[in-house]
Amino acid sequence: MEQATGEAPARRHRGEQLEVEIDSLAFGGRGLARADGLVVFVAGALPGDRVRVEITKAKKRFAEARTVELLSPGAERIADRCTHEGEPCPGAPWQGLAYERQLAEKSAQVGEALRRIGELDGFELEPIEAAAEQWRYRNKLEYSFGDRDGEAILGFHARGRWDLIVDVDDCQLASERGNAARNAVREWARLESILAYDGRERTGVLRNLIVREGWRTGQIQTRLVTSAARFPKPPVDLHTAIEGDSGGTDGPTGALGEERLREELFDLKLEMSHGAFFQTNTEMAERLYAIAADFAGLNGSERVFDLYCGIGTIGLTMAKQAGEVWGLEIVPEAIADAERNAEQNKIENAHFMAGSARTGVRPLIEKAGKPDVVVIDPPRAGLSQKIVRRVLECEAKKIVYVSCNPTTLAPNAAQMVEAGYKLRRVKPVDMFPQTPHIECVALLEKNPAS
Ligand SMILES: C[S@@+](CC[C@H](N)C(=O)[O-])C[C@H]1O[C@@H](n2cnc3c(N)ncnc32)[C@H](O)[C@@H]1O
């Protein structure tokens, strides 16, 4: 039983089980509990829950654990809506929290990260933008295959279990169309008696299925990842492409459907290759980019750098209000998409360059000249200190930082503030209801007027 003492907490061991009560939510979304003075981060539990947990990592001052059994739910817990074979959906770990509470937690975590990690203040933390849809909002989901009683199952890894797959019939994060596509692929696998790949035994075929959807176009793209094996052709209307794991596959290869996914944002018609990044919530991507454009406050004359531009989405949505836009992105396929997207939408003032942010910013300045506005939208790791220095060399009046991780935004923004920028506005945006993931847009200005 837990109790607070002044002494050093008793060391726990991996695999040990204990009962704890969750006090609050830690950054990243896990429940936080104390056991004999030891801080325990618990996956799969929410505030007020009393749970039996198993320690997965034991350190001197803290431990990490996974929920084994929910002994009594917290008073505020709401019933899980998305479950698979009785297991809560691993893609929706916050579904037991009322949506208003999810929003409040996310907003508080953005403010706290900036103040505590970045030691920043004086900025306006604007009200969080709630999601347009709390369920069925994802345009991309990845599933794993498993076998049960001699036939394929297709779903998610049970939480914290690499070896256990729960079969999915209706995931409420996916659209009905997306669910139907996944179920059709499983039906095909069962009909053809094709089994999941077993890494230990090196038998079987099917590994993963990625279902991607053009939200506004209705197009479905399914991508099947398999071992190198011979197997019957899947139904063509599923637009299935096959990948081998090493040295290709003997099964049907190449795209049987359309190679690129078509999507629409504002009045733009976009296409993306399967290797290119695209926001997984189309409706909220539009809101996110509208907020970024508002923060940029363009008047039609500015030169804008869109760093980490993907298929060009942010730059292309800003191009009409800017003098010119220059995108930089490390994935060449995505740059080819961005160029095609500019051309197909008849946008002539947007240009793109393939390259890394670390080595590409200086050549971009040489080619285009220094920008007035820099938009940055990096992966979760944020920017290295060196990349921040490259961004500072742009000497832009404004930096609009689109972040999917406030704990990396915070030190990056602090480095910019140190160099003379002021953090003015921060707006959290909820792209991923039922999960702890937080997106936000920050505006930094050099020598702002007030
Ligand atoms: C969060 S995504 C944003 C993409 C785009 N702005 C959008 O909203 O669709 C981050 C992008 O950064 C790219 N990227 C990752 N590391 C990079 C680097 N070192 N330099 C340039 N781009 C990078 C990824 O390929 C990805 O397209």
The ligand as a Gaussian input file, in Angstrom:
#p B3LYP/6-31G(d) Opt

LIG

0 1
 C        5.134000      17.346000     -39.178000
 S        5.542000      17.068000     -40.864000
 C        4.923000      18.559000     -41.591000
 C        4.699000      18.526000     -43.069000
 C        3.850000      19.665000     -43.640000
 N        4.212000      20.952000     -43.133000
 C        2.380000      19.393000     -43.422000
 O        1.742000      20.064000     -42.606000
 O        1.849000      18.498000     -44.077000
 C        7.256000      17.226000     -40.832000
 C        7.962000      17.106000     -42.166000
 O        9.357000      17.327000     -41.970000
 C       10.084000      16.474000     -42.829000
 N       11.446000      16.392000     -42.259000
 C       11.879000      15.570000     -41.270000
 N       13.164000      15.843000     -40.972000
 C       13.553000      16.864000     -41.779000
 C       14.763000      17.608000     -41.920000
 N       15.825000      17.328000     -41.179000
 N       14.788000      18.598000     -42.820000
 C       13.700000      18.881000     -43.580000
 N       12.535000      18.217000     -43.488000
 C       12.452000      17.222000     -42.599000
 C        9.267000      15.206000     -42.838000
 O        9.557000      14.437000     -43.967000
 C        7.837000      15.753000     -42.840000
 O        7.375000      15.943000     -44.156000

